[in-house]
């Protein structure tokens, strides 16, 4: 396989060990890279690492340090960090199985493809894959990669499997902190029917290729215009009128009906729901859910 494995090790289920390799399933999309420029001279701003009283230092003289008190550090060499003994650096032990819908989407972080490391591992790999598929379960375990240990899930994907890193409970904010100010009210049945009809009209199979980053396109156009303008400022005007905020339910009804009649085409209708007093944003709190919290040293 041409790509370089992100991690190599084994999946262990009780007494069964399966050598595997995992590969990143995603990649960064197109983006415009900017540099910081000193405007008067037109030259790029550079950064160098310095030590107070000593000035610039060489990269090879820099090590990692943990501050134990003000100005006092415990220094760690790269080989000392690498030598930290953690079984999950080479072994993903499946310790639990759950239904896929038990894991909230908020916990999913990044996907990886999992393949057997060699022909000898293939039979056990296929058995595990099909057992997960038949039971409709997701395997859970912990895996150490690139300087930290992750909760991970494992599930079938075509001929292979998908491993997804999950966030720890203390990395996810409680939804209640944001949603508690929203009224617990039932919508008008006619409005609900119109909204559902509009959703049905705009329902279609998901085709990722039909979406692209329009912001990158716009920046590329701006850069081309700027090159031709020879430094002249270019401020593009908004194509759409600002959204008018109206609290009239009749406006929402009319907007939904018009949207249904036009098949959901067009821009903002300017309609909103019922008016109410302005509310302060809810306090943001970290919280826990179904995935166990990370253990602290």
Secondary structure, DSSP 8 states (H G I E B T S, - for coil): --S--SEEEEEEETTEEEEEEEEES-----------EETTTTEE-----EETTTEE--GGG--EEEEEETTEEEEE-HHHHHT---GGGTEEE--EEEEGGGS-GGGEEEEEEEEESSHHHHHHHHHHHHHHHHHTEEEEEEEEETTEEEEEEEEEETTEEEEEEE--GGGEE-THHHHTTS------HHHHHHHHHHHHHT-----GGG---HHHHHHHHHHHHHHHHTT-------SS-----B--HHHHHHHHHHHHHTTT-SS---B-S------------EE--SS------
